[in-house]
Amino acid sequence: MALHRGPDKHEERTMSVNPFFGEANPVGGMTEAPPTHRLPDAALPPSTAYQLVHDELMLDGNSRLNLATFVTTWMEPQAGVLMDECRDKNMIDKDEYPRTAELERRCVAMLADLWNAPDPSAAVGCSTTGSSEACMLAGMALKRRWAKRNADRYPGARPNLVMGVNVQVCWEKFCTFWEVEARTVPMEGDRFHLDPQAAAELCDENTIGVVGILGSTFDGSYEPVADLCAALDALQERTGLDIPVHVDGASGGMVAPFLDEDLVWDFRLPRVASINTSGHKYGLVYPGVGWALWRDKEALPEELVFRVNYLGGDMPTFALNFSRPGAQVVAQYYTFLRLGREGYRAVQQSTRDVATSLASRIEALGDFRLLTRGDQLPVFALTTADHVTSYDVFDVSRRLREGGWLVPAYTFPANREDLSVLRIVCRNGFSHDLADLFLDDLARLLPELRRQPHPLTRDKEAATGFHH
């Protein structure tokens, strides 16, 4: 989450209160508005407090027009009702809320089956607050397994984790928080994610694992997990090093099983020890819920599982977080029941169709070059065509924001810092109709952008709110 500091003295202000809001004084309404950066002295009526907060939040962007986020922005009303009914249930209190705990267990079993675990009943897993926590847990398990295998050298030896430079920032956090060396495979030319052979060459006796990304957030492309496992198989034959793989399926873990059934990326590969996904992305649930699964009990060291009894019963827990609402887990189970395999396939196919169609039509405008086409994740990245010199992707992002569309513009990491792109994420709820409206707005901007003398956005950091 973001870090915030307190306001400077000159920033302190009071809110302006419409007299119609003022239930506190039935004669003349409120005579003094509440402060914004310290607790008010007196209580407010609920309707007044609601209206003040509601009005300020009107200045937020429209989540349905946010083409930057992967997070679900629409669910059925019935799911919302269930979430309201469960928001006061503490997910960690499994003895008090045994049916909520059972729904979590069923979701883990369904995912183990979906991801082709050799024995779904033997797979272990848990819900998390999102994929970031799930990745932390998977990384912890990898490090602990490595430490146990290398007890004669650890803690003297420093462990490392191999991954592409395109990984989500949670993996950088993991390496920093848990004192693991991050070894990253840079981008090269038109390869915007990990190269299997280059990853294998970075491995040594201190490598706790290699991360493969099923759906890069930079451009929506799948990393070749099967090729990565094959490269590590060859490495083991040559050197004896047995390096496990974790698949970060934050997005693709809930797309590939339904649309790319012939793609082998999951527990069918013996080297894959664990997988995570975000239920609140293409799992189609409001934030925040993620899932972490391990192939079997051997992949998750028992000493990382804590047992507590002060909430009643004997409760095993493996999570960084403790108390959190059960609403999102219940909503995940609802969605699994509601859609089933065929329903998920239909929803994800529709979303991919929107992405590929929109990508092709943007390409036809002539001003842009596609890096990806939305045919893996329903996500695509594009940059300006070589002949375009009057504007850049940061200008496009800024102008689209004027119409309410949130489209991030950003530069790629090493070795492609020279490449600036726009990325468009298509989600359930972003329909063909909305895509038509977006394309109309983009096409309407182009004549003005073409008349610019040069790109106007010089400060790239200020040009976009997106920071990978």
C-alpha positions in Angstrom: 0.0 0.0 0.0 1.0 3.6 -0.4 2.8 5.5 2.3 1.4 8.8 3.5 2.8 11.6 5.7 0.9 14.1 7.7 -0.1 17.4 6.1 2.0 20.5 6.3 0.5 23.3 8.5 -0.6 25.3 5.5 -2.5 22.2 4.1 -4.9 22.1 7.1 -8.4 23.1 6.1 -12.0 22.5 7.0 -14.6 21.2 4.7 -17.4 23.3 3.2 -20.8 22.0 4.4 -24.0 22.7 2.5 -26.7 23.8 5.1 -29.0 21.1 3.7 -26.6 18.5 5.1 -26.8 20.0 8.6 -28.9 17.6 10.7 -26.9 18.5 13.8 -28.7 21.8 14.1 -32.4 21.5 13.1 -32.7 25.3 12.9 -29.8 26.6 10.9 -27.8 23.5 9.9 -24.2 23.0 10.9 -22.4 26.1 11.9 -18.9 24.7 11.7 -17.5 22.2 9.2 -15.3 19.3 10.4 -11.5 19.4 9.9 -9.9 17.2 7.3 -6.6 16.2 9.0 -7.5 15.7 12.7 -10.4 14.0 14.4 -13.4 16.4 14.8 -14.4 17.2 18.4 -18.0 16.2 18.0 -19.8 13.5 16.3 -21.7 13.9 13.0 -25.0 12.5 12.0 -24.5 9.5 9.7 -26.2 11.1 6.8 -24.0 14.2 7.0 -20.8 12.1 7.3 -21.9 10.0 4.4 -22.6 13.0 2.2 -19.3 14.6 2.9 -17.4 11.4 2.0 -19.6 10.6 -1.0 -19.1 14.1 -2.5 -15.3 13.9 -2.2 -15.2 10.5 -3.8 -17.0 11.8 -6.8 -13.6 13.2 -7.9 -12.2 9.7 -8.3 -12.0 8.2 -11.7 -14.7 5.9 -13.0 -13.5 2.3 -12.3 -15.3 0.9 -15.4 -13.3 3.3 -17.6 -10.0 2.4 -15.9 -8.1 0.4 -18.6 -5.0 0.4 -16.3 -6.2 -2.0 -13.6 -6.5 -5.7 -13.8 -8.8 -5.7 -10.9 -12.5 -6.7 -11.3 -14.8 -3.6 -11.4 -18.2 -5.3 -12.0 -20.0 -8.2 -10.3 -23.6 -9.3 -10.3 -25.9 -7.8 -7.6 -26.3 -11.3 -6.0 -22.6 -11.4 -5.4 -22.8 -8.0 -3.7 -25.6 -9.2 -1.5 -23.5 -12.2 -0.4 -20.5 -10.0 0.3 -22.6 -7.6 2.4 -23.8 -10.6 4.4 -20.3 -11.8 5.1 -18.2 -8.6 5.5 -18.4 -8.9 9.3 -17.1 -12.5 9.4 -13.4 -12.8 10.2 -11.9 -15.2 7.7 -9.2 -16.4 10.1 -11.8 -17.5 12.8 -12.5 -20.9 11.2 -14.0 -22.4 14.4 -16.6 -19.6 14.7 -17.4 -19.5 11.0 -16.9 -23.2 9.9 -19.0 -22.9 6.7 -16.9 -19.9 5.4 -13.8 -22.0 6.1 -15.3 -24.9 4.2 -16.0 -22.7 1.2 -12.3 -21.6 1.2 -11.3 -25.3 1.3 -13.6 -26.1 -1.6 -12.1 -23.2 -3.6 -8.6 -24.6 -3.0 -9.8 -28.0 -4.2 -11.4 -26.6 -7.3 -8.2 -24.7 -8.2 -6.1 -27.8 -7.6 -8.3 -29.7 -10.1 -8.3 -26.8 -12.6 -4.5 -26.6 -12.5 -4.1 -30.3 -12.9 -2.5 -31.2 -9.6 -1.4 -34.9 -9.7 -3.6 -35.6 -6.7 -6.0 -32.7 -6.1 -6.8 -34.1 -2.7 -3.1 -33.9 -1.7 -2.6 -30.3 -2.9 -2.5 -27.7 -0.2 -3.3 -24.0 -0.4 -5.0 -21.0 1.1 -6.7 -17.7 0.3 -4.8 -14.5 0.6 -5.5 -10.8 0.3 -4.2 -10.9 -3.3 -1.5 -12.2 -5.4 1.2 -10.1 -3.7 0.7 -12.0 -0.4 0.4 -15.3 -2.3 3.7 -14.6 -4.0 5.3 -13.8 -0.6 4.1 -17.1 0.8 5.4 -19.0 -2.2 8.7 -17.3 -2.0 9.0 -18.1 1.7 8.3 -21.8 1.0 11.0 -21.8 -1.7 13.5 -20.2 0.6 12.8 -22.5 3.5 13.0 -25.6 1.3 16.4 -24.4 0.0 17.6 -23.6 3.5 16.7 -27.1 4.7 18.6 -28.7 1.8 21.6 -26.5 2.4 21.7 -26.5 6.2 25.4 -27.0 6.2 26.0 -23.7 4.2 23.1 -21.5 5.3 22.9 -18.8 6.7 26.4 -18.2 5.4 25.4 -18.5 1.8 23.0 -15.9 0.3 20.0 -17.4 -1.5 18.9 -16.0 -4.8 15.7 -16.0 -6.9 15.8 -16.0 -10.7 13.0 -14.2 -12.7 12.4 -11.9 -15.6 12.9 -8.2 -15.2 9.2 -7.9 -16.1 7.9 -9.4 -12.8 5.4 -7.5 -10.7 6.9 -5.4 -8.0 5.8 -7.9 -5.3 8.7 -10.1 -6.2 11.1 -7.2 -5.7 9.5 -6.7 -2.4 9.9 -10.3 -1.5 13.6 -10.3 -2.3 14.1 -7.2 -0.2 12.0 -8.2 2.8 13.4 -11.7 3.0 17.0 -10.9 2.1 17.1 -12.9 -1.2 19.3 -11.8 -4.1 17.1 -10.9 -7.1 18.6 -12.2 -10.4 16.7 -10.8 -13.3 16.8 -11.7 -17.0 16.6 -8.4 -18.9 14.4 -7.8 -21.9 16.1 -8.1 -25.3 14.9 -6.7 -28.6 11.3 -7.8 -29.1 11.5 -10.3 -26.3 9.7 -8.6 -23.4 9.8 -11.4 -20.8 12.1 -14.1 -19.4 14.2 -16.2 -21.7 14.3 -19.9 -20.5 18.0 -20.5 -21.3 19.1 -17.2 -19.9 17.2 -18.0 -16.7 18.9 -21.4 -16.3 22.3 -19.8 -16.8 21.7 -17.5 -13.8 21.0 -20.5 -11.5 23.5 -21.9 -9.1 23.6 -23.9 -5.8 22.1 -20.9 -4.0 19.0 -20.5 -6.3 15.8 -21.1 -4.3 13.7 -21.2 -7.5 12.7 -19.6 -10.8 9.5 -17.5 -11.2 7.6 -17.9 -14.5 4.9 -15.3 -15.2 1.7 -16.5 -16.9 0.6 -13.1 -18.2 3.1 -10.3 -17.9 1.6 -7.1 -16.6 3.9 -5.1 -19.0 2.3 -6.4 -22.2 -0.1 -9.3 -21.4 2.2 -12.0 -22.8 2.6 -15.5 -21.4 6.1 -16.6 -20.4 7.1 -20.1 -21.8 6.8 -22.1 -18.6 7.2 -25.5 -20.2 10.4 -24.3 -22.0 11.6 -22.9 -18.7 11.1 -26.3 -17.0 12.8 -28.0 -19.9 15.9 -25.7 -19.6 16.0 -26.5 -15.8 15.7 -30.2 -16.5 18.7 -29.9 -18.8 20.5 -28.0 -16.1 19.9 -30.7 -13.6 21.2 -33.4 -16.0 24.4 -31.4 -16.4 25.0 -30.2 -12.9 22.7 -32.0 -10.5 21.0 -28.8 -9.5 17.3 -29.4 -8.9 15.6 -25.9 -9.1 11.8 -25.7 -8.5 9.6 -23.3 -10.4 6.8 -21.1 -9.1 4.2 -19.9 -11.6 2.9 -16.4 -11.0 -0.5 -16.9 -12.6 -1.9 -13.7 -11.1 -3.9 -13.1 -14.3 -3.3 -16.0 -16.7 -4.0 -18.7 -14.0 -7.7 -17.9 -14.5 -7.5 -17.4 -18.3 -5.3 -20.2 -19.7 -7.3 -23.1 -18.2 -10.4 -22.0 -20.1 -9.0 -20.6 -23.4 -5.6 -22.3 -23.8 -6.3 -25.8 -22.7 -3.4 -27.3 -24.7 -0.9 -24.9 -23.1 1.1 -26.8 -20.5 2.1 -24.5 -17.8 0.7 -25.8 -14.5 1.1 -28.9 -12.2 1.4 -31.1 -15.2 5.0 -30.0 -15.2 6.7 -31.9 -12.4 9.1 -29.0 -11.7 6.2 -26.6 -10.9 6.0 -26.6 -7.1 3.5 -23.8 -6.6 1.1 -21.5 -8.3 -0.7 -18.3 -7.3 -3.5 -16.4 -8.9 -5.6 -13.3 -8.1 -9.3 -14.1 -7.6 -9.9 -10.4 -7.9 -8.5 -10.2 -11.4 -9.7 -12.7 -14.0 -11.1 -14.8 -11.1 -13.9 -12.2 -11.5 -14.2 -11.2 -7.8 -14.0 -7.7 -6.3 -10.7 -7.0 -4.5 -9.1 -8.3 -2.5 -8.6 -12.1 -2.7 -5.8 -14.2 -4.0 -4.9 -17.9 -3.9 -1.7 -19.8 -3.3 -1.4 -23.5 -4.0 1.4 -26.0 -3.6 1.7 -29.3 -5.5 1.7 -31.3 -2.2 2.6 -31.1 1.5 6.2 -31.7 0.7 6.3 -28.4 -1.3 5.1 -26.4 1.8 7.4 -26.9 4.8 5.4 -27.8 7.8 7.3 -25.4 10.1 5.8 -22.4 8.1 2.3 -23.5 9.2 1.3 -22.1 12.6 -1.4 -23.5 14.8 -3.4 -21.4 17.2 -6.2 -22.2 19.6 -7.1 -18.9 21.1 -10.0 -18.4 18.7 -11.3 -21.9 19.6 -10.3 -25.2 18.1 -7.0 -26.2 16.5 -6.5 -23.8 13.6 -3.6 -24.1 11.1 -2.7 -20.9 9.4 -0.2 -19.9 6.8 -0.5 -16.3 5.8 1.1 -12.9 6.4 -2.2 -11.4 7.2 -4.4 -12.6 10.0 -7.8 -11.0 10.4 -9.6 -10.2 7.1 -13.2 -10.4 5.9 -14.6 -13.6 4.5 -16.7 -11.8 2.0 -14.3 -12.1 -1.0 -13.8 -15.8 -0.4 -17.5 -16.4 -0.3 -17.8 -14.3 -3.5 -15.1 -16.5 -5.2 -17.1 -19.6 -4.3 -20.3 -18.0 -5.6 -18.5 -17.2 -8.9 -17.1 -20.7 -9.3 -20.6 -22.1 -8.7 -22.3 -19.5 -10.9 -20.1 -19.8 -13.9 -18.5 -23.3 -13.9 -16.0 -24.1 -16.6 -18.3 -23.3 -19.5 -19.3 -19.9 -17.9 -15.7 -18.9 -17.3 -14.8 -20.0 -20.8 -17.6 -17.8 -22.3 -16.7 -14.8 -20.2 -12.9 -15.0 -20.8 -13.5 -15.6 -24.5 -15.7 -12.6 -24.8 -13.1 -10.5 -23.0 -10.3 -11.8 -25.3 -12.5 -11.1 -28.3 -12.9 -7.5 -27.2 -9.2 -7.1 -26.7 -8.1 -8.6 -30.1 -10.8 -6.6 -31.9 -9.9 -3.3 -30.3 -6.1 -3.9 -30.8 -6.7 -4.5 -34.5 -8.8 -1.4 -34.9 -6.3 0.7 -33.1 -3.6 -0.6 -35.4 -5.7 0.3 -38.4 -5.7 3.9 -37.4 -2.1 4.0 -38.7 -0.5 5.9 -35.8 0.3 3.0 -33.5 2.4 -0.2 -33.5 1.2 -3.1 -31.5 3.6 -5.0 -29.3 1.0 -7.6 -28.3 -2.5 -8.2 -29.6 -4.5 -9.4 -26.6 -4.6 -13.0 -27.8 -3.0 -14.3 -24.5 -4.1 -12.2 -21.6 -6.9 -9.9 -22.8 -4.3 -7.2 -22.5 -2.2 -5.5 -25.2 0.6 -2.9 -25.3 1.2 -0.5 -28.1 3.5 2.4 -29.0 3.5 5.2 -31.5 4.5 4.3 -35.1 7.9 5.2 -36.3 6.6 8.0 -38.5 4.8 9.7 -35.6 6.9 12.6 -34.3 4.5 15.2 -33.1 3.2 13.3 -30.0 4.1 10.3 -27.9 2.3 7.8 -25.7 2.4 10.1 -22.7 0.4 12.8 -24.7 -2.1 10.2 -25.7 -2.6 9.0 -22.0 -3.0 12.6 -20.8 -5.6 13.5 -23.5 -7.6 10.3 -23.0 -7.8 11.1 -19.3 -9.6 14.3 -20.2 -12.4 12.1 -21.4 -12.4 9.8 -18.3 -10.3 7.0 -19.8 -7.5 5.9 -17.6 -4.8 4.3 -19.9 -1.3 4.1 -18.4 1.8 5.2 -20.3 5.2 4.0 -19.1 8.7 2.9 -20.1 9.9 -0.6 -20.2 12.7 -1.8 -17.9 16.3 -2.9 -18.8 17.3 -3.3 -21.5 14.4 -1.6 -23.2 14.1 1.7 -21.3 14.0 3.3 -24.8 10.5 1.9 -25.4 7.5 3.8 -24.1 4.1 2.2 -24.4 0.4 2.4 -23.6 -1.2 -0.7 -22.1 -4.9 -1.5 -22.4 -6.5 -4.1 -20.0 -9.8 -5.5 -21.1 -11.9 -7.0 -18.3 -15.3 -8.5 -17.8 -17.7 -5.5 -18.1 -15.6 -3.7 -20.7 -17.9 -4.6 -23.6 -17.7 -4.2 -27.4 -19.9 -1.1 -26.9 -17.5 0.5 -24.5 -14.6 -0.4 -26.8 -16.3 1.4 -29.6 -16.7 4.5 -27.5 -13.0 4.3 -26.5 -11.9 4.0 -30.1 -14.1 6.9 -31.1 -12.6 9.1 -28.5 -9.0 8.0 -29.4 -9.7 8.7 -33.2 -11.2 12.1 -32.3 -8.0 13.1 -30.5 -5.5 12.1 -33.3 -6.0 15.2 -35.6 -5.2 17.5 -32.7 -2.2 15.4 -31.6 -0.8 15.3 -35.1 -0.9 19.1 -35.3 1.4 19.4 -32.2 4.9 20.7 -33.0 6.4 18.1 -30.8 5.5 15.8 -27.9 4.3 18.1 -25.1 4.9 15.9 -22.1 8.6 16.2 -21.2 8.4 15.0 -17.6 7.6 11.3 -18.1 7.2 10.6 -14.3 4.5 13.3 -14.1 2.8 12.2 -17.3 1.3 9.1 -15.9 0.1 7.8 -12.6 1.2 4.3 -13.5 4.3 3.0 -11.7 4.9 -0.7 -12.2 
